[in-house]
Amino acid sequence: MTTTQAPAEAQNEHAHRDPATVIIPPQDEVTVPVQTRSERPRSYEPADFGTPTGREVNWVHAPLKRLAPLFAPAEQNDGVSYAFTAGEQYAAAPLAIGTAPRGEVFEPEDLPAAIAWQGATEALHIRIPREEEVAEPIVLRIDGQGAERRADAHLVIEALEHSQATVVIRHEGAAQLAENVEIIVRDGATLTVVAVQRWDDSAIHAAAHQARVGRDATLRHFVVSFGGGVVRVNPNVELDGTGSNGEVYGLSFADSGQHLESQVYLYHKGAETTGDVLYKGALQGASARSVWIGDVLIGPNATGTDSYEANRNLVLTNGARADSIPNLEIQTGDIKGAGHASATGRFDDEQLFYLQARGIAEEEARRLVVIGFLAEIVQKLGLPELEAELTAAIEQELATGVEETAK
């Protein structure tokens, strides 16, 4: 693809998406109407999106005042630095706008994504050669250069036919980052992408991840958010080819003052596709906030599909809030199965009683329950070093929460 505009056919396919219903009470004055997913602009130009007002369905839960720095282009675009800590040999030549495969999959879904598309004049390109099996993870570190410094970024990850690889993107430090991640999984390839957000509390980060998975190919996609003031990572996965598979997982731990958000879209386009979406989160602190919106669309040609999405949240303290909205649309009756679930609650009293009845102190029992709840996602990573790091991070989050409660 050599132009920045997506074909009309692709635009028509995206028009099938439907969001959750948003009910807005009558207003005395004229207001901006709620935008459904299919009504959003199909453009690469930031001016076509307009500044979010909070009335749009994809912004209704977001803290717009805090995200405002991402609604204007980065003047210097020096807010982050990039460094490979492993697998640098898989970095191909940067991609300018209009240079394939940049734009083959990606189409901006909101204002920050359009700004990042235009602002990142050269996209970092990670390319896995055909039939190559990469044994060790490719690790890209993105370091923030300061809480007041802005950056726009576009990253293309391409796994060619029948290749296998794992790519880990680590975000640390502090910055104001609008980021696009474009993921292309060619026929028969197996790709794991892990986005880890361990920002400082002053960081603001909005990311749009868009992926297309080819015939008999697999994408395993993880979003891990353990830091940042506002972190909004929205994965969009299209299971395009017959027999393609998408596993979309998320893990978050929100503290007081943090807003952690993910809007997940899984589109079953091809026949015999399988999808599994599971996001889990814990929250502690009076103003801790998480938002999860899940959309699964099983298209008219996606016969034989098997799909399930779920979000589960554990609220550890008073005042923390988790919004969870699952959506499922099925456009064919010939499927193997489809379902969705959402649950938000406090500790399971039966689990605590079971542990305490066996001589485990209440504080330790609570710790074990939380670790056990989140460990399901951690263990799916299949990366021992990262799994150990995240387990230690959960322990530290819990210890910090206990200290603040004791004050």
C-alpha positions as a printed Julia matrix, in Angstrom:
407×3 Matrix{Float64}:
   0.0     0.0    0.0
   1.49    3.3   -1.02
  -1.19    5.81  -0.08
  -2.4     7.02   3.28
  -6.07    6.37   2.48
  -7.69    3.0    3.16
  -9.79    1.42   0.38
 -13.55    1.97   0.36
 -14.12   -1.78   0.92
 -12.24   -1.64   4.22
 -14.23    1.41   5.24
 -17.49   -0.43   4.59
 -16.35   -3.38   6.65
 -15.56   -1.16   9.61
 -19.01    0.39   9.41
 -20.53   -2.78  10.93
 -19.15   -1.96  14.37
 -21.63   -0.94  17.04
 -20.74    0.49  20.46
 -22.52    0.18  23.75
 -25.68    2.27  24.01
 -25.13    5.57  25.76
 -28.22    7.29  27.19
 -27.93   11.04  27.55
 -30.62   13.0   29.42
 -32.46   15.8   27.59
 -30.61   19.11  27.44
 -31.94   22.65  27.33
 -29.27   23.7   24.87
 -28.12   22.2   21.58
 -25.4    19.62  22.22
 -23.0    17.56  20.15
 -24.67   14.22  19.28
 -23.25   10.94  20.48
 -21.04    9.31  17.83
 -21.44    5.62  17.19
 -18.37    3.69  16.06
 -19.51    3.65  12.42
 -20.19    7.4   12.48
 -16.65    8.35  13.45
 -14.53   10.03  10.79
 -12.6     7.77   8.41
  -9.61   10.01   7.92
  -5.91   10.48   8.48
  -6.34   14.21   9.06
  -6.56   15.37  12.7
  -8.81   18.29  11.74
 -11.51   15.85  10.61
 -11.93   14.44  14.12
 -12.32   17.61  16.16
 -11.44   17.95  19.81
 -13.32   15.45  22.01
 -16.1    16.91  24.14
 -16.88   13.91  26.33
 -20.17   13.32  24.52
 -18.65   10.9   22.03
 -19.15    7.27  22.98
 -15.43    6.49  22.82
 -14.57    9.42  25.13
 -17.46    9.38  27.57
 -15.44    7.71  30.35
 -12.12    9.46  29.71
 -10.62   12.35  31.77
 -10.41   14.83  28.9
  -8.76   17.63  30.87
  -5.86   15.36  31.77
  -5.61   14.02  28.21
  -5.75   17.49  26.64
  -1.97   17.68  25.89
  -2.46   14.81  23.42
  -5.1    16.74  21.44
  -2.42   18.92  19.81
   0.67   17.84  17.81
   4.03   17.54  19.53
   6.06   20.63  18.63
   9.5    19.12  19.25
   8.5    15.44  19.3
  11.3    14.7   21.76
   9.31   13.4   24.68
  10.59    9.82  24.47
  13.72    7.92  23.46
  13.89    4.47  21.89
  16.35    1.66  22.54
  16.39   -2.05  21.82
  17.6    -4.1   24.76
  17.26   -7.3   22.71
  16.63   -8.17  19.07
  17.84   -4.95  17.46
  18.74   -6.91  14.31
  15.02   -7.17  13.52
  14.65   -3.39  13.17
  14.14   -2.61   9.48
  14.38    0.78   7.76
  11.99    3.42   9.12
   8.74    3.91   7.23
   7.62    7.32   6.01
   3.93    8.05   5.49
   2.91    6.33   2.26
   5.65    3.69   2.46
   4.38    0.1    2.7
   3.58   -1.67   4.89
   2.79    1.41   6.99
  -0.94    2.06   6.66
  -1.74   -1.42   5.36
  -3.73   -2.09   8.54
  -3.8     1.15  10.49
  -6.49    3.79  10.19
  -6.78    6.48  12.91
  -9.71    5.91  15.22
  -9.59    9.17  17.17
  -7.8    12.52  17.4
  -4.61   11.38  19.22
  -4.19    8.52  16.73
  -4.51   10.9   13.78
  -2.06   13.32  15.39
   0.43   10.5   16.0
   0.05    9.32  12.39
   0.98   12.73  11.05
   3.51   13.6   13.76
   5.56   10.42  13.42
   7.15   11.23  10.07
   9.16    8.0   10.28
   7.69    4.85  11.82
   9.89    2.33  13.58
   9.56   -1.0   11.73
  10.14   -4.39  13.39
  10.16   -7.12  10.74
  10.32  -10.87  11.35
  11.59  -12.67   8.19
   9.58  -15.41   6.54
   9.76  -18.81   8.32
  12.17  -17.52  10.97
  11.59  -18.6   14.57
  12.97  -16.01  16.98
  13.84  -17.79  20.21
  14.29  -14.8   22.54
  11.92  -11.84  22.95
  12.6    -8.69  20.96
  12.5    -5.91  23.57
  11.99   -2.24  22.7
  12.29    0.24  25.55
  10.52    3.61  25.28
  11.71    6.02  27.95
   9.93    9.24  28.8
  12.15   12.31  28.9
  10.0    14.38  31.26
   6.4    14.88  32.34
   5.99   18.07  30.27
   7.57   16.73  27.08
   5.39   15.56  24.18
   5.92   12.84  21.62
   4.03   11.29  18.7
   4.98    7.76  17.7
   4.05    5.12  15.13
   5.4     1.57  15.31
   4.89   -1.19  12.73
   5.39   -4.82  13.78
   5.3    -7.25  10.85
   5.59  -11.03  11.13
   6.04  -12.53   7.69
   4.6   -15.89   6.63
   5.15  -18.83   8.99
   7.46  -16.89  11.32
   7.35  -16.9   15.13
   8.37  -14.13  17.5
   7.62  -12.24  20.7
   7.9    -8.45  20.85
   7.86   -6.62  24.18
   7.33   -2.84  24.26
   8.26   -1.3   27.61
   7.19    2.22  28.59
   8.95    3.86  31.55
   9.71    7.32  32.91
   7.32   10.2   32.22
   6.06   11.85  29.04
   2.97   12.91  27.13
   2.8    10.24  24.43
   0.32    9.68  21.59
   1.26    6.31  20.11
   0.12    4.04  17.29
   1.11    0.38  17.06
   0.34   -1.33  13.75
   0.55   -5.13  13.84
   0.58   -7.33  10.72
   0.54  -11.11  11.17
   0.96  -12.8    7.79
  -0.45  -16.22   6.9
   0.73  -19.02   9.17
   2.72  -16.74  11.48
   2.58  -16.71  15.28
   3.24  -13.4   17.0
   3.07  -12.3   20.63
   3.04   -8.56  21.39
   3.3    -7.38  25.0
   2.85   -3.67  25.8
   4.03   -2.9   29.34
   3.19    0.48  30.87
   5.27    1.12  34.0
   5.25    4.89  33.72
   5.78    7.37  36.52
   2.57    8.78  37.99
   2.89   11.99  35.97
   2.82   10.29  32.55
  -0.05   10.66  30.06
  -0.28    7.98  27.39
  -2.9     7.26  24.71
  -2.22    4.37  22.34
  -4.12    2.79  19.46
  -3.06   -0.78  18.63
  -4.47   -2.11  15.36
  -3.79   -5.62  14.08
  -4.71   -7.87  11.19
  -4.22  -11.64  11.47
  -3.92  -13.74   8.32
  -4.92  -17.28   7.4
  -4.03  -19.91  10.03
  -2.06  -17.25  11.93
  -2.11  -16.4   15.63
  -1.73  -13.15  17.52
  -1.35  -13.1   21.29
  -1.7    -9.51  22.48
  -1.11   -8.29  26.03
  -1.66   -4.9   27.65
  -0.05   -4.58  31.1
  -0.63   -1.24  32.84
   0.95   -0.73  36.27
   1.83    2.95  36.13
   1.02    6.35  34.7
  -1.38    9.14  35.57
  -3.65    8.42  32.59
  -3.0     5.37  30.4
  -5.43    4.54  27.6
  -4.44    1.59  25.36
  -7.06    0.48  22.82
  -6.4    -2.81  20.95
  -8.23   -3.45  17.67
  -7.76   -6.96  16.24
  -9.15   -8.15  12.9
  -9.15  -11.92  12.38
  -9.04  -11.71   8.62
  -8.01  -15.11   7.34
  -9.69  -18.49   7.61
  -8.54  -20.28  10.75
  -6.92  -17.22  12.33
  -6.72  -16.95  16.11
  -6.63  -13.95  18.44
  -5.88  -14.02  22.15
  -6.28  -10.57  23.69
  -5.31  -10.21  27.35
  -4.96   -7.35  29.79
  -3.68   -6.8   33.31
  -3.88   -3.58  35.32
  -3.42   -2.3   38.86
  -4.77    1.2   39.47
  -3.75    3.29  42.46
  -5.2     6.53  43.77
  -5.12    9.22  41.09
  -4.56    6.79  38.23
  -6.92    6.29  35.3
  -6.23    3.07  33.36
  -8.41    2.41  30.31
  -8.71   -0.08  27.46
 -11.3    -0.25  24.7
 -10.96   -3.63  22.99
 -12.37   -4.43  19.55
 -12.2    -7.97  18.14
 -13.56   -8.45  14.63
 -14.12  -12.02  13.4
 -14.0   -11.5    9.64
 -12.82  -14.88   8.32
 -14.36  -18.33   8.73
 -13.32  -20.79  11.46
 -11.7   -18.04  13.54
 -11.24  -18.24  17.3
 -10.98  -15.41  19.8
 -10.37  -15.16  23.52
 -10.47  -11.81  25.35
  -9.71  -11.66  29.06
  -8.82   -8.52  31.01
  -8.3    -8.48  34.77
  -7.66   -5.52  37.02
  -7.24   -4.55  40.66
  -7.89   -1.1   42.13
  -6.96    0.55  45.39
  -7.18    4.15  46.55
 -10.06    6.59  46.84
  -9.69    7.94  43.29
  -8.38    4.87  41.47
 -10.25    4.35  38.21
 -10.3     1.73  35.49
 -12.37    1.57  32.31
 -12.81   -1.47  30.08
 -15.06   -1.54  27.02
 -15.11   -4.73  24.99
 -16.61   -5.06  21.51
 -16.73   -8.38  19.66
 -18.17   -8.46  16.15
 -18.75  -11.77  14.37
 -19.17  -10.81  10.74
 -21.53  -12.36   8.18
 -18.76  -14.51   6.65
 -17.28  -15.66   9.96
 -18.93  -19.08   9.97
 -17.63  -21.63  12.46
 -16.39  -18.9   14.81
 -15.72  -19.54  18.5
 -15.33  -16.39  20.61
 -15.52  -15.3   24.23
 -14.71  -12.05  26.05
 -14.58  -11.31  29.77
 -13.5    -8.56  32.12
 -13.07   -9.04  35.87
 -12.11   -6.4   38.43
 -11.21   -6.61  42.09
 -11.89   -3.45  44.12
  -9.65   -3.37  47.18
 -10.63   -0.08  48.87
 -13.54    2.29  49.2
 -13.77    4.99  46.55
 -12.13    3.03  43.74
 -14.25    2.67  40.61
 -14.22    0.19  37.73
 -16.41    0.67  34.63
 -16.89   -2.48  32.58
 -18.99   -2.65  29.4
 -18.98   -5.85  27.28
 -20.65   -5.88  23.84
 -21.26   -8.74  21.41
 -22.73   -8.58  17.89
 -23.32  -11.69  15.79
 -24.17  -11.38  12.08
 -24.3   -15.08  11.21
 -26.13  -17.98  12.8
 -23.5   -20.56  11.84
 -21.04  -20.34  14.74
 -19.54  -22.74  17.25
 -20.01  -20.44  20.21
 -19.89  -16.87  21.48
 -20.32  -15.19  24.82
 -19.26  -12.39  27.11
 -19.06  -11.69  30.83
 -18.18   -8.9   33.22
 -17.76   -8.88  36.99
 -16.59   -6.27  39.49
 -16.51   -6.89  43.22
 -14.62   -6.97  46.49
 -12.86   -9.88  48.15
 -14.61  -13.21  48.13
 -15.53  -13.7   51.77
 -15.57  -17.5   51.33
 -12.0   -17.5   50.05
 -10.85  -15.33  52.95
 -12.68  -17.51  55.44
 -11.14  -20.66  53.93
  -7.62  -19.26  54.27
  -8.12  -17.8   57.73
  -9.65  -21.06  58.94
  -6.31  -22.66  58.13
  -4.34  -20.29  60.3
  -3.44  -17.64  57.7
  -3.67  -14.08  58.99
  -6.24  -11.82  57.31
  -3.65   -9.51  55.71
  -1.74  -12.45  54.22
  -5.0   -14.07  53.11
  -5.98  -10.91  51.23
  -2.57  -10.8   49.57
  -2.89  -14.4   48.41
  -6.36  -13.78  46.99
  -5.2   -10.78  44.94
  -2.09  -12.53  43.63
  -4.12  -15.59  42.72
  -6.71  -13.43  40.95
  -4.16  -11.62  38.77
  -1.78  -14.55  38.26
  -3.99  -16.04  35.54
  -2.93  -13.29  33.14
   0.69  -13.18  34.32
   1.13  -16.88  33.67
  -0.21  -16.61  30.13
   2.79  -14.48  29.14
   5.19  -17.4   28.94
   8.1   -15.05  29.71
   9.66  -16.09  33.04
  11.61  -12.88  33.68
   8.62  -10.64  32.98
   6.32  -12.89  34.98
   8.65  -12.6   38.01
   8.85   -8.81  37.55
   5.08   -8.41  37.43
   4.52  -10.69  40.42
   6.96   -8.56  42.41
   5.18   -5.42  41.18
   1.83   -6.76  42.42
   3.41   -7.49  45.8
   4.76   -3.92  45.93
   1.38   -2.45  44.99
  -0.28   -4.39  47.78
   2.4    -3.38  50.31
   1.98    0.26  49.33
  -1.77   -0.01  49.76
  -1.4    -1.49  53.24
   1.0     1.31  54.23
  -1.37    4.03  53.01
  -4.35    2.42  54.76
  -2.4     2.3   58.04
  -1.68    6.06  57.94
